[in-house]
Amino acid sequence: MTALPTHPATPTPSVRLMNSSPSPSLAIPSSRILPSAPRDVVPVLVSSRFVRLSWRPPTEAKGNIQTYAVYFSRESIKRERALNTSQSGLLQLTVGNLKPEETYTFRVVAYNEWGPGESSQPIKVATQPELQVPGPVENLQAVSVSPTSILITWEPPAYANGPVQGYRLYYTEGPTGKEQTIEVNGQSYKLEGLKIFTEYTLRFLAYNHYGPGVSTEGLTVRTLSDVPSASPQNISLEVVNSKAMFRERNNPF
């Protein structure tokens, strides 16, 4: 997109048409040849650094709409700038490079082959705060310590953007299970009550005053298989031949 020069909020009052004869020029009121105002200008997406606007075409185009221009200014500065749509039929435009937590005024003007039409009513939009959420936790590790539990350890994010208020553990049983969430603190957690010899996928994130931070990649861990309640007893070996032995044991009950 290219920048347009700013122009007054009101359209040019008249347009003069010159012909080849020496007769005087003819003044035509702009309302007869220039577009009416674009309608229903609204912000459809507001971030900390950009605002996306949409609108409806003018009721009266008075010709072919060539482009739309969005004029905007920051409330604390009042200097107006402009951006135009890259295609004539586009009915939305994203205005970027804005400042967080500032109020901006926007208005939209349609251009036809004769020039700029009537301006829409200005609207005010406040950009969002810049959310400084934590980065991913460091050195996430998980190991099965029993058939029904997994021990998880981690280190705080390298970039926390403020005090970390806690951590969130997300875990899923198998490839199609429902993801569960647990709020945890510290730098280790023992996840218990799991199924024997089952794969679990874990991911982890830190959160602060602004909200949840960047999640880690999924980490897959399988719980241990079941173990006997005691060691085997009364083991005996019997030589069957020169290459094989027969082993007999009594397992505990």
N, C-alpha and C positions, 0 to 999 in steps of 0.2 A: 504494500500500500504506500501511497505517496501523500505528502502533506500538502494541504491547500492553504492559501493565505486566509487569514481571518477576514470576516466581513461583518457589517453591522447586523444587529438582531432583526431589523426590519428590512424587507427587500427593497430593491431599487424602485423608486416611485413610478418611473416610466421608462420606455425604451424608444429611441428615435430611429426611424427607418429612413434611409436616404435612397432616392431613385436617381436615374441618370439625367432627368430633366432638371432645369434650373428652378423648378418650383420649390417652395419651402419644405423642409423636412417635416415628417409626420410623427407626432408623439402619440404613442399607444400606451395606455395604462398597463402597468406590469401585471395587474390582476387578471388581464385578459390573455396573457401569453405565458406567464410563469406559473409553476406548480403551486398548489395549495400546500399546507403544512403536512408532513408525515404524521400519522396517527398512532396512538397507543404506544408511545416510547416507554419501554420498561427495562430494568436490569434483569437479565435471566441468569446471570452468574456473577457473584461478587467474591473476590479473593482479596488477599492483602496487597497484591501488586497489580491486579488487572480487574476490569469490569467489562462484561459482555452485555451489549445492549441489543434489543430487537425492536422492531416497529412495523407498522402496516403502511402500505403505499398511500400517497395523497388521494383524496377523493377526486381531485381534478388535476391530471398530469399536464394538460394544455400542450401536449406534444409527447415526445419520447423521453422517458427518464434516462439520463446519461449516467448519473452516479448519485450517491448520497454522501453528504459530509456530516461528520459528528464533530461538533464544537464543544470543547470542554475546558474547564478552568478549576484550579484549586482554590478553595474558599479563602485560604490565608494569603493568596497572591493576587487573584483576580485577573491574571493575564490569560487570555483565551488562546488555545491552540486548536488545530483541526486535523482530522484524518478522514480520508474518503474510502469508500468501498472499492474493491478491485474489479467488480463486475456490476453492471447496471441493475441486474435483478436481485442482488443480495439485499436481504432485509435484516441483517445483523452485522455487528462489528465489535471486535474485541479491542479495547483501549488498554495498552500495557504501560509498563514503566511508571506505575503510580506509587505513591507512598502509603505505607500502612497507617491505619487509624486517622485518615484525613477525609474531609468532605469535599466532593467534587460536584460541579454543576455540568450537566450535559444537555445539549439540544441537537436536533437533527434537521438538516435542510436537504431538500431534493433539488437536483439540477436537471433541467432539460436543455434542449439545443439553444434556448434563449438566455439561459443563465440560472442563477439561484432563485429558488422560490421562497415561499413563506417559511419562517422558522417554527418548529414545534415549540410547545411550552417547555421551558427548562425544568429538569428534574434534578434533585439532589440525591447523591448516593455516597454513603460512608464506607470506605474500604475496611476490611477486617484487620484485626491485630496480627502481627507477625508471630506465628506459633513456633516457639523454640522448644520442640520436643526432643527427647533423648535419642541418641544414636543406638545401634544394636549393642547388646551386652557382649563382653569379650570372653573368649576362652570357654565357651559352653561345652560341657562334657556330661555324658550320661552313661551309666553302667548298671546292669542288672545285678543286684546283690542278693536276690532270692527269687524263687519261682513267682512271687507275687509283688515284688517291689523293685523300683529303679531309683538309684541315687543320682541326683542332678546337682552339678556345681557350676558356678559361673563367676565372672568378675564384672564390676560395674562398667557402664559404657565409657569409652574414651572421651566422648563429647556428650555430657549430660545436659548441658544448657540449663543449669540450675540444679537444686537438690532433687535427687531421685526419691519419690514418695513411696515406691513399691515396685513389685514385679508381677507380671502375669505369665502363667504357664498355660499353654494350650496343648492338649494331647488328644490323639485319635487312636482308637483301637482298630488295627488292620487297615486295609486300603479303602474301605467303604464305611467305616464307623463314623459316628457323630462326634464332632469336636467338642471337648469339654474344657472348661476354664477354671483355674484356681489362682487366687491372689496369694502371693508369697512375699516374704521379706528375707533379709540376710543375704547370704551368698551360697546357700545349699538348701536342698529340699529332698526329702524322701517320699516318692510317690508310691503309695501302698494300695492294697486291695485290687491288684491287677490279676489278669488271668494267666495261668501257667503256660509257659512256652508260647507266648503270643507276641507278635510285633506291634510296637507302638511308635507313632510318629509324634515328636515333640517340637514345639517352637516356643520362643521366649521373647519377651520384650520388657523394657522398663517404661515407667510413666512418671511424669512430673506434673507441675501445676497446670500446664497447658494441655495435657492429655497423653495418650499412648504414643510411644516412640516407634522406632523402626524395628520390625520383627526380624529375628534370625531366620535363616533357612531351616527347613524341616530336618530333624535328626531322628533316624530310625534305630530303635533298640528292641531286642527280643528278650523277654523274660526267660529265666532259667527253666529247665525241665524239672520235674519233681524228683526228689531224692529220697532214699530209704530213711526210715526213722532212726536206724542204728546201723553200725557196721556189720557186714556179713560175718557169720560165725561158723566154726567147724569146717573150715576149708580143707579138702583133701585132694591130693594129686595122685593119679595112677598112670604109669607109663603104658601106652597102648602099643606103640611100636617105636622105632628109632627116630621117627619124625613127628610124632604126635603124642599129646598127653590128654587125658580126660580129667576134667575138674568137676568136683562136686562141692556144693556148699549148701548150708541151711540158712535161708534168709530170715531175718527177724520178723516177728509178727507185729 
